[in-house]
């Protein structure tokens, strides 16, 4: 049976998901906390204490750093030199994979500047992390909540599922299953997505 740990992290609070299979007592204690009292957001070093560039993050810490970048829109330097990023649901004509740390960082820097990203003010990240038998693998299921700055309408959608392989504190492979329809709907850009799909179908 897989040994898994599920942790749900909301806005400034850690909430237990009660399915802990074969976890040690210490791990069970980590996931057993209820919602934290209201108060200021915690110091992010409590989540990712690896501020020294020579520090080696755990796979979970790497995944947490990636999740935080969704809100900051600045991708952290957590990739191996020969890392591969694979957007599994990329539309035809878009990159089906991105290879190399520099290319990946450039890819996400460009994505942060696209119109859809610009109108989505993300106010809350709700990730679930799952680890199994392979110590290099961490799976992240992410829900995002916020406000469309153009319309003022709130949004909440399942943003993506990411499967990360982390070795020596660096991502060597990331398969990203992004919710393109949910993101387009939140940004008010479904007509543009439909137009793009129709153009693809016409060819």
CORBELUR-V510798 format. One record per residue. RES is the residue in three letters. SS is DSSP state (A for helix, B for strand, O for the rest). BURIAL is I if it has 24 or more other C-alpha atoms within 12 Angstrom, else O. D_FIRST is the distance of its C-alpha to the first C-alpha in whole Angstrom. Layout:
BEGIN
res=RES ss=SS burial=BURIAL d_first=D_FIRST
res=RES ss=SS burial=BURIAL d_first=D_FIRST
END
This chain:
BEGIN
res=UNK ss=O burial=O d_first=0
res=UNK ss=O burial=O d_first=4
res=UNK ss=O burial=O d_first=6
res=UNK ss=B burial=I d_first=9
res=UNK ss=O burial=I d_first=13
res=UNK ss=O burial=I d_first=15
res=UNK ss=B burial=I d_first=19
res=UNK ss=B burial=I d_first=22
res=UNK ss=B burial=I d_first=25
res=UNK ss=O burial=I d_first=28
res=UNK ss=O burial=I d_first=32
res=UNK ss=O burial=O d_first=32
res=UNK ss=O burial=I d_first=29
res=UNK ss=B burial=I d_first=26
res=UNK ss=B burial=I d_first=24
res=UNK ss=B burial=I d_first=21
res=UNK ss=O burial=I d_first=18
res=UNK ss=O burial=O d_first=17
res=UNK ss=O burial=O d_first=13
res=UNK ss=O burial=I d_first=12
res=UNK ss=B burial=O d_first=8
res=UNK ss=O burial=O d_first=8
res=UNK ss=O burial=O d_first=12
res=UNK ss=O burial=O d_first=15
res=UNK ss=A burial=O d_first=18
res=UNK ss=A burial=O d_first=20
res=UNK ss=A burial=O d_first=17
res=UNK ss=A burial=O d_first=17
res=UNK ss=A burial=O d_first=21
res=UNK ss=A burial=O d_first=21
res=UNK ss=A burial=I d_first=19
res=UNK ss=O burial=O d_first=21
res=UNK ss=O burial=O d_first=25
res=UNK ss=O burial=O d_first=27
res=UNK ss=O burial=O d_first=29
res=UNK ss=O burial=O d_first=32
res=UNK ss=O burial=O d_first=35
res=UNK ss=O burial=O d_first=37
res=UNK ss=O burial=O d_first=39
res=UNK ss=O burial=O d_first=39
res=UNK ss=O burial=O d_first=37
res=UNK ss=O burial=O d_first=35
res=UNK ss=O burial=O d_first=36
res=UNK ss=A burial=O d_first=33
res=UNK ss=A burial=O d_first=33
res=UNK ss=A burial=O d_first=31
res=UNK ss=O burial=I d_first=28
res=UNK ss=O burial=I d_first=29
res=UNK ss=O burial=O d_first=31
res=UNK ss=O burial=I d_first=32
res=UNK ss=O burial=O d_first=35
res=UNK ss=O burial=O d_first=36
res=UNK ss=O burial=O d_first=36
res=UNK ss=O burial=O d_first=35
res=UNK ss=O burial=O d_first=32
res=UNK ss=O burial=O d_first=29
res=UNK ss=O burial=I d_first=26
res=UNK ss=O burial=I d_first=23
res=UNK ss=A burial=I d_first=21
res=UNK ss=A burial=I d_first=21
res=UNK ss=A burial=I d_first=24
res=UNK ss=A burial=I d_first=25
res=UNK ss=A burial=I d_first=23
res=UNK ss=A burial=I d_first=25
res=UNK ss=A burial=I d_first=28
res=UNK ss=A burial=I d_first=28
res=UNK ss=A burial=I d_first=28
res=UNK ss=A burial=I d_first=31
res=UNK ss=A burial=I d_first=33
res=UNK ss=A burial=I d_first=32
res=UNK ss=A burial=I d_first=35
res=UNK ss=A burial=O d_first=37
res=UNK ss=O burial=I d_first=37
res=UNK ss=O burial=O d_first=37
res=UNK ss=O burial=I d_first=34
res=UNK ss=O burial=I d_first=34
res=UNK ss=O burial=I d_first=34
res=UNK ss=O burial=I d_first=30
res=UNK ss=B burial=I d_first=30
res=UNK ss=B burial=I d_first=31
res=UNK ss=B burial=O d_first=34
res=UNK ss=B burial=O d_first=32
res=UNK ss=B burial=I d_first=30
res=UNK ss=B burial=I d_first=29
res=UNK ss=B burial=I d_first=29
res=UNK ss=B burial=I d_first=28
res=UNK ss=B burial=I d_first=29
res=UNK ss=O burial=O d_first=27
res=UNK ss=O burial=O d_first=30
res=UNK ss=O burial=O d_first=33
res=UNK ss=O burial=O d_first=36
res=UNK ss=O burial=O d_first=38
res=UNK ss=O burial=O d_first=40
res=UNK ss=O burial=O d_first=38
res=UNK ss=O burial=O d_first=36
res=UNK ss=O burial=O d_first=33
res=UNK ss=O burial=I d_first=32
res=UNK ss=B burial=I d_first=34
res=UNK ss=B burial=I d_first=34
res=UNK ss=O burial=I d_first=35
res=UNK ss=A burial=I d_first=35
res=UNK ss=A burial=O d_first=38
res=UNK ss=A burial=O d_first=38
res=UNK ss=A burial=I d_first=35
res=UNK ss=A burial=I d_first=36
res=UNK ss=A burial=O d_first=39
res=UNK ss=A burial=I d_first=37
res=UNK ss=A burial=I d_first=36
res=UNK ss=A burial=O d_first=40
res=UNK ss=A burial=O d_first=41
res=UNK ss=A burial=O d_first=39
res=UNK ss=O burial=O d_first=39
res=UNK ss=O burial=O d_first=43
res=UNK ss=O burial=O d_first=43
res=UNK ss=A burial=O d_first=44
res=UNK ss=A burial=I d_first=41
res=UNK ss=A burial=I d_first=40
res=UNK ss=A burial=I d_first=43
res=UNK ss=A burial=I d_first=43
res=UNK ss=B burial=I d_first=40
res=UNK ss=B burial=I d_first=40
res=UNK ss=B burial=I d_first=37
res=UNK ss=B burial=O d_first=37
res=UNK ss=B burial=I d_first=33
res=UNK ss=B burial=I d_first=30
res=UNK ss=B burial=I d_first=27
res=UNK ss=B burial=I d_first=23
res=UNK ss=B burial=I d_first=20
res=UNK ss=B burial=I d_first=18
res=UNK ss=B burial=I d_first=14
res=UNK ss=O burial=I d_first=12
res=UNK ss=O burial=I d_first=9
res=UNK ss=O burial=O d_first=9
res=UNK ss=O burial=O d_first=12
res=UNK ss=O burial=O d_first=15
res=UNK ss=O burial=I d_first=17
res=UNK ss=B burial=I d_first=16
res=UNK ss=B burial=I d_first=17
res=UNK ss=B burial=I d_first=17
res=UNK ss=B burial=I d_first=20
res=UNK ss=B burial=I d_first=21
res=UNK ss=B burial=I d_first=25
res=UNK ss=B burial=I d_first=27
res=UNK ss=B burial=I d_first=31
res=UNK ss=B burial=I d_first=34
res=UNK ss=B burial=I d_first=37
res=UNK ss=B burial=I d_first=41
res=UNK ss=B burial=I d_first=43
res=UNK ss=O burial=O d_first=46
res=UNK ss=O burial=O d_first=48
res=UNK ss=O burial=O d_first=47
res=UNK ss=O burial=O d_first=46
res=UNK ss=O burial=O d_first=44
res=UNK ss=B burial=O d_first=40
res=UNK ss=B burial=I d_first=37
res=UNK ss=B burial=I d_first=33
res=UNK ss=B burial=I d_first=31
res=UNK ss=B burial=I d_first=27
res=UNK ss=B burial=I d_first=28
res=UNK ss=B burial=I d_first=26
res=UNK ss=B burial=I d_first=22
res=UNK ss=B burial=I d_first=22
res=UNK ss=B burial=I d_first=19
res=UNK ss=B burial=I d_first=21
res=UNK ss=B burial=I d_first=20
res=UNK ss=B burial=I d_first=22
res=UNK ss=B burial=I d_first=23
res=UNK ss=O burial=O d_first=26
res=UNK ss=O burial=I d_first=26
res=UNK ss=B burial=I d_first=27
res=UNK ss=B burial=I d_first=26
res=UNK ss=B burial=I d_first=26
res=UNK ss=B burial=I d_first=25
res=UNK ss=B burial=I d_first=24
res=UNK ss=B burial=I d_first=24
res=UNK ss=B burial=I d_first=25
res=UNK ss=B burial=I d_first=25
res=UNK ss=B burial=I d_first=28
res=UNK ss=O burial=I d_first=30
res=UNK ss=A burial=I d_first=33
res=UNK ss=A burial=I d_first=34
res=UNK ss=A burial=I d_first=33
res=UNK ss=A burial=I d_first=35
res=UNK ss=A burial=I d_first=38
res=UNK ss=A burial=I d_first=38
res=UNK ss=A burial=I d_first=38
res=UNK ss=O burial=I d_first=41
res=UNK ss=O burial=I d_first=43
res=UNK ss=O burial=I d_first=43
res=UNK ss=A burial=O d_first=42
res=UNK ss=A burial=O d_first=45
res=UNK ss=A burial=O d_first=45
res=UNK ss=A burial=O d_first=41
res=UNK ss=A burial=O d_first=43
res=UNK ss=A burial=O d_first=46
res=UNK ss=A burial=O d_first=43
res=UNK ss=A burial=O d_first=41
res=UNK ss=A burial=O d_first=45
res=UNK ss=A burial=O d_first=46
res=UNK ss=A burial=O d_first=43
res=UNK ss=A burial=O d_first=43
res=UNK ss=A burial=O d_first=47
res=UNK ss=O burial=O d_first=47
END
